[in-house]
């Protein structure tokens, strides 16, 4: 049945050429440290920082996706059920001689 499998399109992954992420992180750490020490005035929050993540709680599909790590997967639950059934069968057969 491999002939009927739908292929997914190639993902877009744009990598910047002239960006040094390490330097940007270090600059941000230095700037935050200077603000904590009082060498720089407090930073005003930009509109991007204020609205980032504001709509995630309103959308149920995004909320479910974020909390899905805390739930037990259905495959694990089925496997645990089969293991419990096998252990129960083994105990009933050996100890009680019922089955």
MMTF fields as JSON, N, C-alpha, C and O atoms, coordinates in Angstrom:
{
  "mmtfVersion": "1.0.0",
  "mmtfProducer": "UNKNOWN",
  "numBonds": 395,
  "numAtoms": 396,
  "numGroups": 99,
  "numChains": 1,
  "numModels": 1,
  "chainsPerModel": [1],
  "groupsPerChain": [99],
  "chainIdList": ["A"],
  "bondAtomList": [4, 2, 8, 6, 12, 10, 16, 14, 20, 18, 24, 22, 28, 26, 32, 30, 36, 34, 40, 38, 44, 42, 48, 46, 52, 50, 56, 54, 60, 58, 64, 62, 68, 66, 72, 70, 76, 74, 80, 78, 84, 82, 88, 86, 92, 90, 96, 94, 100, 98, 104, 102, 108, 106, 112, 110, 116, 114, 120, 118, 124, 122, 128, 126, 132, 130, 136, 134, 140, 138, 144, 142, 148, 146, 152, 150, 156, 154, 160, 158, 164, 162, 168, 166, 172, 170, 176, 174, 180, 178, 184, 182, 188, 186, 192, 190, 196, 194, 200, 198, 204, 202, 208, 206, 212, 210, 216, 214, 220, 218, 224, 222, 228, 226, 232, 230, 236, 234, 240, 238, 244, 242, 248, 246, 252, 250, 256, 254, 260, 258, 264, 262, 268, 266, 272, 270, 276, 274, 280, 278, 284, 282, 288, 286, 292, 290, 296, 294, 300, 298, 304, 302, 308, 306, 312, 310, 316, 314, 320, 318, 324, 322, 328, 326, 332, 330, 336, 334, 340, 338, 344, 342, 348, 346, 352, 350, 356, 354, 360, 358, 364, 362, 368, 366, 372, 370, 376, 374, 380, 378, 384, 382, 388, 386, 392, 390],
  "bondOrderList": [1, 1, 1, 1, 1, 1, 1, 1, 1, 1, 1, 1, 1, 1, 1, 1, 1, 1, 1, 1, 1, 1, 1, 1, 1, 1, 1, 1, 1, 1, 1, 1, 1, 1, 1, 1, 1, 1, 1, 1, 1, 1, 1, 1, 1, 1, 1, 1, 1, 1, 1, 1, 1, 1, 1, 1, 1, 1, 1, 1, 1, 1, 1, 1, 1, 1, 1, 1, 1, 1, 1, 1, 1, 1, 1, 1, 1, 1, 1, 1, 1, 1, 1, 1, 1, 1, 1, 1, 1, 1, 1, 1, 1, 1, 1, 1, 1, 1],
  "groupList": [{"groupName": "UNK", "atomNameList": ["N", "CA", "C", "O"], "elementList": ["N", "C", "C", "O"], "formalChargeList": [0, 0, 0, 0], "bondAtomList": [1, 0, 2, 1, 3, 2], "bondOrderList": [1, 1, 2], "singleLetterCode": "X", "chemCompType": "L-PEPTIDE LINKING"}],
  "groupTypeList": [0, 0, 0, 0, 0, 0, 0, 0, 0, 0, 0, 0, 0, 0, 0, 0, 0, 0, 0, 0, 0, 0, 0, 0, 0, 0, 0, 0, 0, 0, 0, 0, 0, 0, 0, 0, 0, 0, 0, 0, 0, 0, 0, 0, 0, 0, 0, 0, 0, 0, 0, 0, 0, 0, 0, 0, 0, 0, 0, 0, 0, 0, 0, 0, 0, 0, 0, 0, 0, 0, 0, 0, 0, 0, 0, 0, 0, 0, 0, 0, 0, 0, 0, 0, 0, 0, 0, 0, 0, 0, 0, 0, 0, 0, 0, 0, 0, 0, 0],
  "groupIdList": [1, 2, 3, 4, 5, 6, 7, 8, 9, 10, 11, 12, 13, 14, 15, 16, 17, 18, 19, 20, 21, 22, 23, 24, 25, 26, 27, 28, 29, 30, 31, 32, 33, 34, 35, 36, 37, 38, 39, 40, 41, 42, 43, 44, 45, 46, 47, 48, 49, 50, 51, 52, 53, 54, 55, 56, 57, 58, 59, 60, 61, 62, 63, 64, 65, 66, 67, 68, 69, 70, 71, 72, 73, 74, 75, 76, 77, 78, 79, 80, 81, 82, 83, 84, 85, 86, 87, 88, 89, 90, 91, 92, 93, 94, 95, 96, 97, 98, 99],
  "secStructList": [7, 4, 4, 4, 7, 7, 7, 7, 7, 7, 7, 7, 7, 7, 7, 7, 1, 1, 7, 7, 2, 2, 2, 2, 2, 2, 2, 2, 2, 2, 2, 2, 2, 2, 2, 2, 2, 6, 1, 1, 7, 7, 7, 7, 7, 7, 2, 2, 2, 2, 2, 6, 6, 6, 6, 6, 6, 6, 7, 2, 2, 2, 2, 2, 2, 2, 2, 4, 4, 4, 1, 7, 7, 2, 2, 2, 2, 2, 2, 2, 2, 2, 2, 2, 2, 2, 2, 2, 2, 2, 2, 0, 0, 0, 0, 0, 7, 7, 7],
  "xCoordList": [0.797, 0.0, 0.852, 0.33, 2.127, 3.01, 2.777, 3.164, 2.157, 1.921, 0.881, 0.838, 0.036, -1.025, -0.686, -1.542, 0.514, 0.902, 1.118, 1.805, 0.526, 0.664, 1.977, 2.29, 2.732, 3.988, 3.74, 2.898, 4.477, 4.37, 5.298, 6.37, 4.889, 5.775, 6.998, 6.977, 8.049, 9.294, 9.096, 8.502, 9.596, 9.445, 10.36, 11.45, 9.898, 10.686, 11.529, 10.996, 12.842, 13.752, 14.738, 15.731, 14.444, 15.297, 16.323, 15.955, 17.587, 18.658, 19.354, 19.76, 19.477, 20.128, 21.633, 22.227, 22.233, 23.656, 24.488, 25.527, 24.054, 24.862, 24.432, 24.566, 23.929, 23.466, 24.315, 24.509, 24.812, 25.565, 24.677, 24.592, 24.016, 23.071, 23.766, 23.206, 24.96, 25.703, 25.984, 25.841, 26.383, 26.674, 25.41, 25.454, 24.277, 23.02, 22.6, 22.127, 22.764, 22.421, 23.312, 22.832, 24.604, 25.522, 25.197, 25.235, 24.881, 24.51, 23.24, 23.13, 22.286, 21.049, 21.303, 20.706, 22.185, 22.528, 23.213, 22.906, 24.151, 24.859, 23.884, 23.956, 22.982, 22.008, 21.088, 20.799, 20.624, 19.766, 20.52, 19.946, 21.8, 22.602, 22.787, 22.71, 23.029, 23.182, 21.876, 21.893, 20.75, 19.455, 19.221, 18.682, 19.623, 19.457, 20.326, 19.938, 21.492, 22.391, 22.038, 22.584, 21.148, 20.728, 21.554, 21.425, 22.391, 23.219, 22.414, 22.773, 21.341, 20.476, 19.056, 18.67, 18.271, 16.879, 16.071, 16.447, 14.961, 14.129, 13.628, 13.309, 13.566, 13.157, 11.629, 10.959, 11.102, 9.671, 9.354, 10.056, 8.28, 7.943, 7.373, 6.559, 7.807, 7.315, 5.985, 5.605, 5.295, 4.008, 4.177, 3.278, 5.31, 5.535, 5.633, 5.096, 6.315, 6.44, 5.114, 4.846, 4.279, 3.001, 2.01, 1.23, 2.019, 1.019, 1.531, 0.755, 2.807, 3.354, 2.688, 2.768, 2.042, 1.39, 0.045, -0.529, -0.479, -1.748, -2.925, -3.931, -2.833, -3.959, -3.895, -4.811, -2.849, -2.698, -3.757, -4.309, -4.06, -5.055, -6.465, -7.322, -6.718, -8.053, -8.368, -9.539, -7.354, -7.566, -7.418, -6.357, -8.476, -8.466, -7.484, -6.871, -7.318, -6.408, -4.957, -4.154, -4.597, -3.241, -3.04, -1.956, -4.071, -3.981, -3.828, -3.045, -4.571, -4.449, -3.063, -2.496, -2.515, -1.198, -0.132, 0.817, -0.283, 0.694, 0.615, 1.646, -0.581, -0.758, -0.71, -0.918, -0.448, -0.468, 0.68, 0.589, 1.747, 2.875, 2.512, 3.106, 1.554, 1.191, 0.255, 0.136, -0.406, -1.328, -0.595, 0.453, -1.146, -0.569, -1.009, -2.173, -0.076, -0.425, -1.309, -1.237, -2.133, -3.066, -2.325, -2.762, -1.235, -0.464, 0.093, 0.075, 0.592, 1.122, 0.013, 0.228, -1.162, -2.282, -2.726, -3.015, -2.786, -3.177, -2.135, -2.485, -0.86, 0.2, 0.147, 0.329, -0.098, -0.196, -1.395, -1.323, -2.492, -3.683, -3.386, -3.795, -2.677, -2.328, -1.379, -1.516, -0.446, 0.474, -0.293, -0.05, -1.203, -2.003, -2.875, -3.013, -3.46, -4.284, -3.44, -3.876, -2.254, -1.376, -0.968, -0.96, -0.63, -0.248, -1.428, -1.239, -2.63, -3.822, -4.087, -4.415, -3.953, -4.122, -3.109, -3.461, -1.86, -0.802, -1.072, -0.897, -1.497, -1.783, -2.967, -2.918, -4.017, -5.179, -4.849, -5.398, -3.97, -3.637, -2.745, -2.97, -1.729, -0.765, -1.252, -1.135, -1.791, -2.142, -3.484, -3.584, -4.484, -5.826, -6.178, -7.093, -5.472, -5.73, -7.108, -7.711, -7.597, -8.928, -8.989, -9.852, -8.139, -8.264, -7.536, -7.541],
  "yCoordList": [-1.184, 0.0, 1.266, 2.364, 1.126, 2.285, 3.172, 4.341, 2.65, 3.437, 4.532, 5.481, 4.413, 5.388, 6.404, 7.202, 6.39, 7.306, 8.709, 8.884, 9.689, 11.074, 11.644, 11.503, 12.277, 12.889, 14.291, 15.017, 14.67, 16.018, 16.941, 16.525, 18.184, 19.122, 19.441, 19.317, 19.848, 20.173, 21.412, 22.398, 21.353, 22.457, 23.611, 23.407, 24.819, 26.012, 26.309, 26.466, 26.387, 26.654, 27.718, 27.425, 28.962, 30.068, 30.352, 30.626, 30.293, 30.588, 31.871, 32.017, 32.784, 34.042, 33.828, 33.033, 34.525, 34.366, 35.293, 34.886, 36.516, 37.532, 37.821, 38.956, 36.847, 37.044, 36.181, 34.989, 36.801, 36.081, 35.986, 36.932, 34.84, 34.666, 34.732, 35.258, 34.211, 34.218, 35.658, 35.993, 36.493, 37.888, 38.625, 39.433, 38.35, 38.98, 38.577, 39.419, 37.308, 36.852, 37.523, 37.952, 37.613, 38.257, 39.738, 40.257, 40.416, 41.827, 42.018, 42.975, 41.107, 41.198, 40.973, 41.65, 40.026, 39.769, 40.98, 41.365, 41.584, 42.764, 43.921, 44.626, 44.123, 45.203, 44.999, 45.955, 43.763, 43.482, 43.693, 44.189, 43.323, 43.523, 45.017, 45.444, 45.801, 47.242, 47.875, 48.789, 47.388, 47.906, 47.552, 48.363, 46.342, 45.935, 46.773, 47.054, 47.164, 47.967, 49.447, 50.217, 49.846, 51.24, 52.091, 53.315, 51.502, 52.265, 52.719, 53.701, 52.015, 52.371, 52.577, 51.967, 53.435, 53.602, 52.335, 51.546, 52.138, 50.948, 50.917, 51.952, 49.741, 49.567, 49.542, 48.86, 50.289, 50.259, 49.039, 48.741, 48.333, 47.125, 47.508, 48.424, 46.801, 47.068, 46.352, 45.493, 46.702, 46.077, 44.589, 43.798, 44.198, 42.791, 41.962, 40.857, 42.482, 41.748, 41.667, 40.686, 42.704, 42.708, 41.722, 41.118, 41.544, 40.664, 39.243, 38.375, 38.986, 37.645, 36.652, 36.807, 35.65, 34.614, 35.012, 34.251, 36.175, 36.63, 35.819, 35.694, 35.267, 34.569, 33.054, 32.345, 32.56, 31.108, 30.555, 29.489, 31.252, 30.768, 30.789, 30.041, 31.626, 31.746, 30.646, 30.342, 30.049, 29.02, 27.65, 27.318, 26.861, 25.572, 24.598, 23.796, 24.649, 23.697, 23.996, 23.068, 25.267, 25.593, 25.224, 24.79, 25.391, 25.043, 23.536, 23.082, 22.753, 21.295, 20.846, 19.93, 21.483, 21.111, 21.392, 20.621, 22.486, 22.839, 21.89, 21.569, 21.432, 20.56, 19.081, 18.246, 18.73, 17.33, 16.537, 15.314, 17.197, 16.485, 15.909, 14.916, 16.503, 16.028, 14.825, 14.09, 14.613, 13.49, 12.212, 12.266, 11.07, 9.781, 9.459, 9.643, 8.981, 8.655, 7.42, 6.573, 7.323, 6.206, 4.891, 3.847, 4.917, 3.692, 3.147, 1.939, 4.045, 3.615, 3.043, 2.05, 3.647, 3.163, 1.781, 0.923, 1.548, 0.237, -0.811, -1.925, -0.465, -1.409, -1.743, -2.9, -0.754, -1.007, -1.884, -2.724, -1.712, -2.543, -3.991, -4.9, -4.22, -5.587, -6.23, -7.417, -5.489, -6.021, -6.393, -7.451, -5.547, -5.851, -7.084, -7.918, -7.196, -8.37, -9.639, -10.671, -9.57, -10.742, -11.14, -12.326, -10.168, -10.46, -11.071, -12.025, -10.554, -11.097, -12.524, -13.388, -12.781, -14.124, -15.088, -16.203, -14.661, -15.509, -15.83, -16.968, -14.829, -15.059, -16.012, -16.921, -15.818, -16.696, -18.111, -19.057, -18.286, -19.628, -20.352, -21.529, -19.675, -20.355, -20.491, -21.562, -19.42, -19.429, -20.127, -20.995, -19.767, -20.285, -21.477, -22.236, -21.643, -22.76, -22.681, -23.713, -21.505, -21.322, -21.504, -22.229, -20.896, -20.886, -22.03, -22.168],
  "zCoordList": [0.0, 0.0, 0.0, 0.195, -0.211, -0.202, -1.416, -1.401, -2.464, -3.664, -3.483, -4.267, -2.452, -2.241, -1.16, -0.778, -0.675, 0.387, -0.188, -1.194, 0.466, 0.03, 0.555, 1.737, -0.308, 0.104, 0.616, 0.087, 1.647, 2.185, 1.408, 0.97, 1.238, 0.548, 1.393, 2.617, 0.727, 1.408, 2.275, 1.839, 3.498, 4.443, 4.055, 3.521, 4.332, 4.067, 5.29, 6.389, 5.114, 6.221, 5.762, 5.095, 6.133, 5.718, 6.805, 7.947, 6.467, 7.418, 6.975, 5.822, 7.915, 7.604, 7.454, 8.182, 6.526, 6.253, 7.12, 7.639, 7.282, 7.933, 9.368, 9.824, 10.077, 11.449, 12.383, 12.144, 13.438, 14.463, 15.7, 16.484, 15.872, 16.967, 18.321, 19.283, 18.399, 19.66, 20.109, 21.285, 19.159, 19.474, 19.911, 20.839, 19.246, 19.625, 21.033, 21.797, 21.387, 22.736, 23.776, 24.826, 23.484, 24.422, 24.589, 25.705, 23.501, 23.578, 24.404, 25.171, 24.245, 25.007, 26.495, 27.333, 26.833, 28.23, 28.849, 29.977, 28.101, 28.605, 28.8, 29.807, 27.856, 27.961, 29.163, 29.883, 29.39, 30.543, 31.85, 32.819, 31.891, 33.1, 33.387, 34.539, 32.345, 32.538, 33.021, 33.845, 32.506, 32.96, 34.428, 35.182, 34.838, 36.234, 37.172, 38.306, 36.692, 37.521, 37.513, 38.303, 36.645, 36.591, 35.654, 35.68, 34.835, 33.903, 32.683, 32.032, 32.378, 31.259, 31.779, 32.776, 31.111, 31.554, 31.263, 30.396, 31.984, 31.743, 30.304, 29.719, 29.76, 28.373, 28.281, 29.056, 27.332, 27.096, 26.246, 25.28, 26.62, 25.872, 24.512, 24.396, 23.507, 22.162, 21.956, 22.752, 20.905, 20.642, 20.338, 20.624, 19.763, 19.46, 20.728, 20.787, 21.747, 22.994, 23.739, 24.432, 23.594, 24.305, 23.704, 24.44, 22.382, 21.775, 21.549, 21.151, 21.791, 21.565, 22.512, 23.731, 21.969, 22.761, 23.333, 24.112, 22.978, 23.544, 23.023, 23.722, 21.829, 21.238, 21.425, 21.009, 22.029, 22.18, 23.108, 22.838, 24.2, 25.144, 24.594, 25.063, 23.616, 23.048, 22.043, 21.813, 21.445, 20.436, 21.08, 21.608, 21.035, 21.723, 21.082, 21.788, 19.753, 19.125, 19.503, 19.602, 19.718, 20.152, 21.608, 21.997, 22.413, 23.827, 23.994, 24.828, 23.203, 23.27, 22.846, 23.441, 21.826, 21.343, 22.391, 22.537, 23.117, 24.134, 25.323, 25.915, 25.689, 26.838, 26.482, 27.362, 25.248, 24.845, 25.455, 25.56, 25.856, 26.449, 27.804, 28.225, 28.497, 29.825, 29.764, 30.745, 28.639, 28.519, 28.122, 27.478, 28.505, 28.138, 26.717, 26.36, 25.915, 24.539, 24.511, 25.402, 23.496, 23.4, 23.157, 23.641, 22.434, 22.214, 23.513, 23.747, 24.363, 25.655, 26.522, 27.216, 26.496, 27.296, 26.838, 27.672, 25.529, 25.006, 25.368, 25.756, 25.246, 25.598, 27.092, 27.47, 27.933, 29.38, 29.687, 30.583, 28.972, 29.166, 28.807, 29.528, 27.698, 27.317, 28.329, 28.628, 28.846, 29.853, 31.118, 31.699, 31.544, 32.739, 32.519, 33.414, 31.331, 31.025, 31.034, 31.544, 30.481, 30.469, 31.882, 32.21, 32.718, 34.106, 34.857, 35.611, 34.673, 35.311, 34.84, 35.653, 33.554, 33.004, 33.616, 33.999, 33.707, 34.269, 35.736, 36.17, 36.495, 37.93, 38.09, 38.919, 37.318, 37.431, 37.015, 37.58, 36.047, 35.562, 36.542, 36.823, 37.075, 37.938, 39.382, 39.977, 39.94, 41.349, 41.584, 42.452, 40.841, 41.086, 40.203, 40.522, 39.115, 38.205, 37.551, 37.259, 37.323, 36.774, 35.271, 34.777, 34.566, 33.098, 32.47, 31.247]
}
